[in-house]
């Protein structure tokens, strides 16, 4: 499912992009006027057919609303994700946020240089060291060109709701004809499935296309 989002940019830079997700994923409504009701419908549809305790379902709705509210406050252009329950009652979840960032005018906009502090931070992070979950590298995206990729295992504070150990993948894509970057950040707390989710996150980021 392709989503198109407007983003502020220079005259010559692309103003829109598309990004495709699996059909089972939802896209969060970030509009403050409609998101609460929309998120309730989305979460209830996501778990339809599962025998879910009402208290747990309400907690998921509250959590998802908080995610949307905080993501919007931080300038996210798009938030998508999934929630699934296994037969054993375990929760599988993943989230992708898209943001557009501009380096300060007095700093470099060279992607390779921007990745250096990220690589240094990863070098000091013992979690995932020596694995696919602790890398900083340059990649190629079809029809886009070079992009940056950083993966890590991090203890993330989920909007003040407590710290959760999480696998993260950030794909940093230069926006043509500008100093801007589109950052596609995907994360999951299901560390035992990190490799499988990383394959999925890579596939989602690989669908990114800028529209003229």
N, C-alpha and C positions, 0 to 999 in steps of 0.2 A: 504494500500500500504506500504510495508516494504522497509525501506531504510537502506543500509549498509554503514558505514563510517569507514575509517581507522583512528586510533588515536595512537599517540606515547605512549608507555608504556614500562614497564619492560618486561624481557624475559618471565616470567611466568604469567604475567597478560594478560587478554583478549585484543586483538588489535581491535576487531570489535564488533559492537552491531547492533541490529535492533530495529526500533521503527515504529509503524504503525499509520497512520493518516486516517481520513475520506476521502473517494474518492473525495470529493469536494474541498479538500485542495490542495494548491500548495506547491512545494518545491523550495526554492530559489537557484539559481545558485550563488555560492560564488566566482567562478573563475573570477578574475579581467579582463581576456581577453574576456570572453564571457557573463558576467552577464548582461550588459546593454541591449543587444538585446534580451537575454533570458527572462529577467524580463518584457520587453515590451510585448512579446508574452504571457507570463503567465498572466499578469494583464488583457490584452485585452480579453483573453479566459475566464477569471474569470467573466467578466461583459458582456459577449456576450449574446445578447437577451434583455439586459436592455437598457432603453432609458437614456443614460448617456451623460451629457454635455461634449464636447470634452475638455474643459478647466479643468473640474474636473477629467477626465480620465488622462490627462497629469500630473496633480498634484499628483494623486495616483501613477503613474509610477515613478515620481521623488522621492516621499516619500519612495516607496518600494526599489528603487535603493539605497537610502541613508541608509535604514535599513540594506540591504545586505552588503554594503560597511563597515559600522561601526561594524556590527556583525563580519565580517571577520577580521577586524582590532583588535577586542577584543579576537580573537581566537575561535570563534564559529565553531563547527564541522558541524552543520546543522541548518537550519532555515526553518520553514514551517508555513503556515497560511491560512487564508481565508478572502475574502471580499464578502459581499452580500449586495444587496440593497432591502429594503422593498418596498411594493407598495406605502407607504407614502413618499418614498424618503430618509428614514433614512439609515445610513451605519452601517452594522454589521461587526465587524472585530475582529480577534484574531491572535496571533502570538506565536509560540513555538520556543525557541532557546535551543540548546544542547551544553554544554561546558564541558570540562574535566579540573579539577583543582587539584592541589597538595598543601596541606598545607605546610608551611615552615618547614624545618627539625627540628627547635627548638621548634615547637608547637605540640600539640596533634593531632593525626589523629583519635581520638575516636569521632564517629558521635554524640553521646549524649552530649559530652562536646562542640563540635562545634556549637550545636544548642542553647546553653545557651545565648550567646550574641544576637542571633536572637530573642529569646524569650524576652529578656530585651528590645530590640528595639521595639518589638510589644507591650509590656506593656506600652510604652510611646506614642504609636500611638493611638489617639482617634478615628480615622476613622475605622469603622467596628468592634469596640470593643464589645466583647460579642457575636459576630456572627461567622459564618463559615469563614468570610473574615478576621479574626484576630486570627489565631491559629498557634501554633508550636507544632508538635507532631511526634511520631514515627509511621510508618505504615508498612504493609507487602505487598510486591509485589510477586505475584506467580512466582515460579522458581528462584527468586532473593533473597528474604529474607527481613531483616529489611532495612528501608530507612527513611530518614527524610522528613518532609513536613512542609512548612511554607507558610501561606497565609496572604495577607494584602491588604488594600486599600492604594495606595501611589500616590503622585504627582510626576510623572516621566517626566524628560526632554528627549524628543524624539530626541536625537542626535542634540541638539541645536535648534530644530524647535519650541520650546515652551513646557510648562509644561501641562500635561494632567493627570487628575485624573484617575487612572487605577486599576483594580483588578488584583492581581498577585498570582500565585501559583508556588512555587519552590519545586521540588522533588529532594532530594540529595541522590544519590545511591552510596554506596561504590563499587569500582572496585576490584574484587577478587584478592588476592595475590599482593596488592600494597597499597600505601598510597593515591592513587588517588580517586577522586569522579567524577561521571558523574552527572551534574546538568541539569535537564530538567525544564526550566523556561517558563511558559505560562502566557500570559497577554491579557487583553481586556479592552478597554475604555468603553464598554457598561455596565455600572454599574447596570442598571435596570435588566440585565440578568446575574448577577454574579453567582447565584446558578446554572443556566443551564450551563453556561460556565465552572464552577468548576467541574461539573459532567463530562463534555467532557474532560477537562484537566486531570482529574483523570484517565479516561479511556485510554487516550493516554499514559500517564506515565506508566500505568499498562501493556502496551504491550512491555515494554523494556525487551530485552533479550541480554545477552552477548553471543558471539560466541566463541567457543574454538579455 
